[in-house]
């Protein structure tokens, strides 16, 4: 590479960074949340803090589009974003999720083992600041993103119904979190 080409490359990179910086400064570009990317056109609820036995666990946001109905949540695409406030083991997240899913409806032992294995593969150990986003895919299942990276999916609508029911079903163990998440939508 000639010194002239190298000079132009450096100038081009500087100009791109400078233009983006100016655009951010004057409000022409706005940083985008991962949930907006996985569900374009959606709006989020304010963050709702989940506390267990006095310990802050995560902040939750529900991302949905206009027309979302909390009573019919399984029929709508939406994203549930969990921003962790403490470190947790992925296996513990998976097991607690399965325990909460069992509150939503009956699950056979074989189905429970299959879903637990899937969640253990999807949910990593998390640290403070990590985010897991679950996206409901109506009549298909759920996909999961960890820190803005797609990690996989469970292609089973019943899984999605019971999993997201942890937060959105009337049978939730955290009715105050549910109410705060669905307050924007009827």
Backbone bond lengths (Angstrom), bond angles and torsions (degrees), N, CA, C in turn:
res aa  C-N    CA-C-N  psi(-1)  N-CA   C-N-CA  omega(-1)  CA-C   N-CA-C  phi
1 X - - - 1.450 - - 1.518 107.88 -
2 X 1.301 116.53 131.27 1.460 120.45 -179.85 1.519 109.83 -75.10
3 X 1.337 114.72 161.15 1.466 118.71 179.83 1.527 110.88 -66.04
4 X 1.346 117.39 -28.85 1.458 120.56 177.56 1.529 110.60 -67.36
5 X 1.349 117.45 -42.00 1.470 121.41 178.13 1.521 110.73 -65.40
6 X 1.327 116.51 -41.63 1.461 120.99 179.29 1.530 109.67 -63.26
7 X 1.335 117.02 -42.10 1.462 121.14 178.25 1.534 111.19 -60.72
8 X 1.349 117.25 -45.80 1.467 120.84 178.83 1.522 111.09 -63.48
9 X 1.335 117.71 -37.87 1.463 121.50 179.11 1.527 110.59 -63.36
10 X 1.326 116.83 -43.58 1.468 120.76 179.31 1.532 111.02 -66.13
11 X 1.333 116.20 -41.66 1.461 120.38 179.13 1.526 110.03 -64.60
12 X 1.339 117.47 -43.20 1.466 120.83 178.55 1.522 111.03 -60.06
13 X 1.319 117.53 -45.79 1.460 120.95 179.87 1.524 109.86 -62.69
14 X 1.328 118.08 -44.89 1.457 121.56 179.03 1.526 110.67 -59.00
15 X 1.327 116.92 -45.74 1.458 120.49 -179.30 1.526 112.03 -63.11
16 X 1.333 117.68 -41.95 1.477 120.39 178.56 1.525 110.66 -61.26
17 X 1.334 116.27 -46.70 1.470 120.22 -179.93 1.524 110.01 -63.92
18 X 1.336 118.16 -42.71 1.456 121.85 179.95 1.523 111.35 -62.86
19 X 1.350 117.49 -44.77 1.470 121.49 179.88 1.520 110.90 -62.37
20 X 1.335 117.84 -43.86 1.473 120.69 178.69 1.523 109.79 -64.23
21 X 1.342 117.33 -41.78 1.464 120.37 178.71 1.514 112.45 -60.93
22 X 1.324 116.52 -44.76 1.472 120.41 178.59 1.530 109.87 -64.66
23 X 1.331 117.48 -43.00 1.463 120.51 -179.16 1.528 110.82 -62.55
24 X 1.323 117.57 -40.81 1.468 120.13 176.41 1.528 110.44 -64.15
25 X 1.318 115.98 -42.29 1.464 120.30 -177.53 1.532 112.35 -63.05
26 X 1.311 117.23 -40.93 1.464 119.22 -177.58 1.523 112.68 -91.06
27 X 1.338 117.04 2.66 1.456 119.74 174.57 1.514 115.18 86.84
28 X 1.333 117.82 12.87 1.463 119.15 177.83 1.524 111.54 -76.94
29 X 1.310 116.39 -29.74 1.468 121.10 174.89 1.519 107.24 -117.34
30 X 1.308 116.10 139.91 1.449 121.44 178.87 1.518 107.45 -122.80
31 X 1.334 118.12 130.27 1.455 118.44 177.63 1.528 110.05 -55.36
32 X 1.312 116.54 137.94 1.462 122.01 -174.57 1.517 109.84 -106.17
33 X 1.311 116.81 134.43 1.456 122.14 174.94 1.524 109.71 -74.12
34 X 1.312 116.52 149.21 1.461 120.13 178.43 1.517 110.88 -58.53
35 X 1.317 118.01 -35.22 1.455 120.73 -177.85 1.525 111.87 -66.64
36 X 1.332 117.07 -30.04 1.457 119.80 174.71 1.524 110.17 -68.56
37 X 1.322 115.94 -32.29 1.463 119.97 179.61 1.517 111.91 -73.37
38 X 1.326 117.54 -39.09 1.468 119.79 -178.75 1.517 112.01 -81.06
39 X 1.329 117.68 -18.09 1.454 121.80 178.61 1.533 108.90 -139.77
40 X 1.338 117.05 74.64 1.462 120.44 -177.29 1.530 112.07 -55.89
41 X 1.322 115.44 143.43 1.455 120.70 178.62 1.517 114.00 81.85
42 X 1.331 116.78 7.67 1.464 119.24 -178.20 1.522 111.13 -92.31
43 X 1.329 114.67 160.53 1.457 122.37 175.67 1.526 106.96 -125.04
44 X 1.321 115.49 148.95 1.468 120.40 -177.15 1.518 112.10 -105.28
45 X 1.309 114.45 150.05 1.461 120.16 168.87 1.528 107.36 -75.68
46 X 1.308 117.59 160.10 1.465 118.25 169.60 1.533 109.07 -60.66
47 X 1.307 116.51 154.27 1.464 120.91 -179.65 1.530 110.54 -62.71
48 X 1.334 114.81 138.94 1.460 122.66 178.64 1.524 107.31 -117.46
49 X 1.310 117.59 125.15 1.456 121.79 -176.75 1.526 111.19 -83.93
50 X 1.337 115.89 128.62 1.464 122.28 174.20 1.526 107.62 -98.87
51 X 1.327 115.11 120.25 1.459 121.81 -179.87 1.520 108.15 -120.81
52 X 1.332 116.28 132.66 1.463 121.68 179.08 1.521 107.48 -124.97
53 X 1.325 115.71 122.53 1.467 123.01 -179.87 1.524 111.88 51.94
54 X 1.343 116.62 37.90 1.452 121.57 177.91 1.521 114.88 84.92
55 X 1.326 118.01 -2.66 1.466 121.65 179.54 1.526 109.77 -102.20
56 X 1.328 116.50 128.94 1.459 120.81 174.93 1.525 108.41 -71.50
57 X 1.339 116.87 125.93 1.461 121.51 -175.86 1.526 110.84 -104.74
58 X 1.336 117.12 -53.45 1.461 120.54 179.59 1.512 109.97 -158.36
59 X 1.328 114.13 164.73 1.458 122.40 169.14 1.520 106.63 -105.69
60 X 1.323 116.90 132.89 1.458 122.11 -178.53 1.518 110.19 -112.34
61 X 1.343 115.06 143.67 1.466 122.14 172.51 1.523 107.66 -133.33
62 X 1.308 115.40 141.15 1.454 121.66 174.08 1.518 107.69 -106.13
63 X 1.334 116.41 122.01 1.460 123.14 177.50 1.512 107.94 -104.41
64 X 1.322 117.27 122.28 1.465 120.94 179.85 1.527 109.52 -148.01
65 X 1.311 114.00 163.25 1.467 120.50 178.73 1.524 109.74 -95.76
66 X 1.329 115.32 165.21 1.462 120.30 174.99 1.522 108.69 -54.57
67 X 1.310 116.68 141.38 1.463 121.67 -179.64 1.514 113.51 95.14
68 X 1.342 117.45 -5.42 1.462 120.80 178.57 1.523 109.85 -61.71
69 X 1.320 116.73 136.32 1.464 122.14 177.30 1.524 108.27 -120.81
70 X 1.316 116.26 118.40 1.463 119.60 -179.34 1.526 111.64 -63.93
71 X 1.330 117.35 -30.75 1.467 120.58 179.03 1.531 111.64 -68.75
72 X 1.314 116.80 -23.69 1.474 122.98 -179.70 1.529 110.21 -121.21
73 X 1.319 118.24 39.53 1.456 121.37 -172.41 1.524 113.87 -56.13
74 X 1.326 118.55 -32.92 1.468 119.86 -177.82 1.523 112.67 -67.20
75 X 1.320 117.11 -18.15 1.474 120.80 -178.56 1.528 113.31 -88.16
76 X 1.328 117.17 -2.27 1.467 121.04 -174.54 1.527 110.93 -119.89
77 X 1.331 116.34 143.61 1.466 117.84 168.41 1.526 108.39 -72.97
78 X 1.304 116.89 137.24 1.459 122.35 175.63 1.519 108.12 -159.71
79 X 1.313 115.71 166.55 1.466 121.40 177.05 1.522 108.27 -126.72
80 X 1.317 115.62 138.11 1.457 122.27 174.40 1.520 106.69 -113.28
81 X 1.313 115.56 118.16 1.464 121.54 -176.90 1.520 109.61 -106.10
82 X 1.330 116.89 126.73 1.458 122.68 176.00 1.520 108.23 -115.04
83 X 1.323 116.58 118.86 1.468 122.82 177.57 1.532 106.64 -105.42
84 X 1.312 115.43 110.90 1.465 120.61 -171.89 1.523 112.32 -75.00
85 X 1.318 115.22 140.07 1.456 123.01 -177.96 1.526 111.80 -106.93
86 X 1.339 115.79 0.67 1.469 120.97 179.95 1.518 108.39 -158.24
87 X 1.303 116.81 163.46 1.446 121.81 177.24 1.525 111.16 -76.22
88 X 1.334 115.56 138.17 1.468 121.77 176.68 1.524 108.74 -143.94
89 X 1.306 116.39 149.08 1.465 121.63 176.41 1.524 109.60 -77.41
90 X 1.316 116.57 138.55 1.458 121.70 178.55 1.514 112.55 -58.30
91 X 1.342 117.25 -39.37 1.467 120.38 178.58 1.526 111.18 -62.75
92 X 1.328 116.86 -36.23 1.470 120.62 178.35 1.525 110.89 -68.80
93 X 1.345 116.52 -39.57 1.461 120.35 177.47 1.530 109.28 -62.11
94 X 1.327 116.99 -44.28 1.467 121.51 -179.58 1.527 111.32 -63.43
95 X 1.330 117.44 -45.47 1.464 120.90 -178.88 1.522 111.46 -65.84
96 X 1.331 117.26 -43.24 1.468 119.89 178.87 1.527 110.34 -64.15
97 X 1.351 116.10 -38.58 1.468 119.88 177.68 1.517 110.49 -60.93
98 X 1.331 117.37 -45.29 1.470 120.66 179.11 1.526 110.61 -62.72
99 X 1.322 117.77 -43.38 1.473 120.53 178.54 1.530 110.68 -58.81
100 X 1.341 116.53 -42.81 1.462 120.49 179.30 1.529 111.51 -69.63
101 X 1.334 117.63 -35.60 1.468 121.35 177.73 1.532 110.31 -62.24
102 X 1.315 116.95 -35.31 1.471 121.14 179.75 1.530 111.25 -65.33
103 X 1.329 117.59 -23.05 1.472 121.03 175.45 1.525 111.27 -71.04
104 X 1.343 116.53 -23.00 1.456 122.11 -174.75 1.527 112.93 -83.50
105 X 1.321 116.78 -25.33 1.453 119.73 -178.07 1.523 110.49 173.27
106 X 1.326 116.31 167.17 1.469 119.40 -177.48 1.530 111.79 -66.83
107 X 1.332 114.93 141.19 1.459 122.99 176.79 1.520 107.08 -134.78
108 X 1.322 117.01 127.47 1.469 119.60 178.45 1.529 109.27 -67.91
109 X 1.325 116.43 158.58 1.466 120.91 179.84 1.525 111.41 -59.96
110 X 1.333 116.90 -41.57 1.466 119.06 -178.87 1.538 110.74 -67.57
111 X 1.323 116.67 -39.04 1.468 120.06 177.94 1.522 110.27 -66.42
112 X 1.320 116.30 -41.19 1.465 120.83 179.14 1.525 110.75 -59.77
113 X 1.326 116.84 -44.01 1.466 120.46 179.91 1.528 111.13 -65.60
114 X 1.321 116.50 -40.39 1.465 120.99 179.02 1.528 110.90 -63.73
115 X 1.326 117.36 -46.14 1.462 120.99 179.83 1.529 111.68 -67.77
116 X 1.330 116.55 -38.64 1.466 119.55 178.02 1.529 110.09 -60.86
117 X 1.307 116.32 -45.03 1.473 120.60 179.12 1.537 110.52 -60.93
118 X 1.338 116.91 -42.92 1.464 120.69 178.84 1.525 110.69 -62.22
119 X 1.333 117.56 -44.68 1.463 120.32 -178.72 1.531 111.25 -68.32
120 X 1.327 117.29 -35.92 1.461 119.36 177.36 1.526 111.09 -63.00
121 X 1.329 116.65 -33.71 1.467 120.64 177.73 1.532 111.58 -74.29
122 X 1.324 117.04 -29.31 1.466 121.38 -176.23 1.525 113.72 -87.59
123 X 1.318 117.55 -37.28 1.462 121.36 -171.23 1.523 110.53 -96.46
124 X 1.324 117.21 112.68 1.465 120.57 178.86 1.528 110.67 -81.84
125 X 1.314 115.93 171.12 1.454 119.50 166.82 1.523 106.07 -62.75
126 X 1.321 117.08 137.54 1.460 120.41 -179.18 1.523 110.32 -115.79
127 X 1.322 113.96 154.95 1.455 122.89 175.38 1.525 107.98 -120.49
128 X 1.309 116.88 167.38 1.454 120.86 176.31 1.527 108.83 -54.58
129 X 1.346 116.57 129.85 1.456 122.01 179.86 1.517 114.16 98.34
130 X 1.341 118.75 -15.74 1.459 120.64 177.73 1.524 109.67 -72.28
131 X 1.353 115.00 150.57 1.464 120.18 -179.83 1.519 109.91 -127.86
132 X 1.317 115.01 135.65 1.460 121.79 170.42 1.527 106.59 -117.42
133 X 1.326 115.92 128.19 1.459 121.87 178.64 1.522 107.44 -117.85
134 X 1.334 115.65 122.84 1.461 121.80 173.71 1.515 108.55 -103.10
135 X 1.327 116.35 133.34 1.460 121.24 -178.61 1.521 108.92 -116.40
136 X 1.339 116.30 122.94 1.459 120.92 176.26 1.529 109.12 -78.60
137 X 1.319 115.45 126.03 1.465 122.97 176.23 1.526 105.99 -112.31
138 X 1.343 118.07 97.64 1.457 120.59 -174.30 1.533 112.87 -50.72
139 X 1.331 114.51 133.59 1.466 123.90 179.03 1.523 113.33 62.68
140 X 1.336 117.73 12.07 1.459 121.43 178.67 1.522 112.25 -124.02
141 X 1.329 117.22 -46.18 1.453 121.15 -175.98 1.510 111.01 143.43
142 X 1.327 115.53 -141.53 1.464 121.07 -176.59 1.515 109.72 -139.84
143 X 1.338 115.13 145.52 1.459 119.34 171.92 1.514 107.90 -118.87
144 X 1.329 115.33 156.10 1.457 120.72 -174.37 1.519 111.30 -129.96
145 X 1.333 114.20 138.35 1.452 123.88 178.45 1.522 107.70 -121.30
146 X 1.312 116.76 136.47 1.460 121.75 175.70 1.525 107.35 -121.85
147 X 1.317 115.43 119.56 1.465 121.30 -179.16 1.531 111.82 47.78
148 X 1.327 114.42 51.75 1.468 123.13 174.83 1.528 114.67 71.23
149 X 1.319 117.87 15.25 1.466 121.37 179.65 1.520 108.75 -123.40
150 X 1.336 116.37 127.13 1.461 120.71 177.22 1.525 108.81 -66.23
151 X 1.355 115.87 124.46 1.469 119.33 -178.95 1.516 112.73 -108.87
152 X 1.338 118.06 -17.36 1.460 118.87 177.70 1.508 112.36 154.99
153 X 1.335 113.37 -172.92 1.461 119.64 -177.93 1.519 110.66 -149.26
154 X 1.312 113.93 162.38 1.461 122.07 171.58 1.517 105.04 -120.05
155 X 1.322 116.46 112.42 1.468 120.66 -175.69 1.522 109.97 -91.43
156 X 1.325 113.83 73.82 1.460 121.61 -179.90 1.530 107.47 -153.40
157 X 1.335 117.71 109.38 1.474 119.63 -178.88 1.526 113.36 -59.09
158 X 1.322 118.01 -32.66 1.468 120.27 179.04 1.526 110.60 -67.11
159 X 1.318 116.68 -38.46 1.467 120.21 174.71 1.523 109.56 -57.76
160 X 1.352 116.32 -50.12 1.468 120.64 -177.85 1.526 110.88 -59.37
161 X 1.325 117.14 -43.63 1.469 120.48 -179.49 1.525 110.96 -59.42
162 X 1.327 116.95 -47.77 1.460 120.03 -177.35 1.522 112.19 -74.86
163 X 1.329 116.91 -36.81 1.462 119.81 179.58 1.534 110.40 -64.01
164 X 1.317 117.46 -53.65 1.467 119.58 -178.84 1.524 111.70 -71.19
165 X 1.338 116.73 -20.32 1.454 120.89 173.80 1.519 112.62 -62.61
166 X 1.333 117.11 -21.84 1.469 120.99 175.94 1.526 109.31 -51.85
167 X 1.328 116.83 -37.38 1.470 121.93 -177.68 1.517 113.37 -106.66
168 X 1.341 117.21 -28.70 1.465 119.83 -169.12 1.523 115.25 -108.97
169 X 1.306 118.66 -14.86 1.464 121.93 -178.86 1.526 110.67 -80.47
170 X 1.328 117.11 149.03 1.471 119.59 173.84 1.534 112.58 -60.60
171 X 1.339 118.50 -19.69 1.465 121.86 179.43 1.533 113.09 -85.34
172 X 1.321 118.16 9.38 1.460 121.46 -178.82 1.525 111.14 -58.71
173 X 1.322 116.02 152.92 1.469 120.19 174.97 1.530 110.96 -85.05
174 X 1.342 117.08 -4.00 1.470 121.50 -179.72 1.532 109.30 -128.65
175 X 1.354 117.59 72.22 1.465 120.15 -176.00 1.530 113.72 -61.23
176 X 1.332 118.20 -30.64 1.463 119.70 179.30 1.531 111.26 -69.54
177 X 1.324 117.26 -34.48 1.473 120.95 175.69 1.522 109.17 -68.22
178 X 1.327 116.84 -44.63 1.468 121.00 178.25 1.525 110.36 -56.97
179 X 1.323 116.43 -48.70 1.467 120.17 -177.15 1.526 111.28 -60.37
180 X 1.318 116.34 -41.90 1.462 119.39 179.07 1.537 111.40 -66.59
181 X 1.328 116.99 -38.00 1.468 120.22 -179.71 1.533 112.71 -68.30
182 X 1.331 116.31 -37.40 1.469 119.03 -175.10 1.527 113.29 -94.93
183 X 1.324 117.54 -0.21 1.472 119.92 -173.32 1.527 113.12 -61.27
184 X 1.313 118.17 -24.74 1.462 120.92 -179.78 1.527 111.41 -77.34
185 X 1.326 117.00 -23.69 1.460 121.72 -175.67 1.515 110.52 -120.70
186 X 1.332 117.76 144.55 1.480 120.08 -179.65 1.524 112.06 -69.08
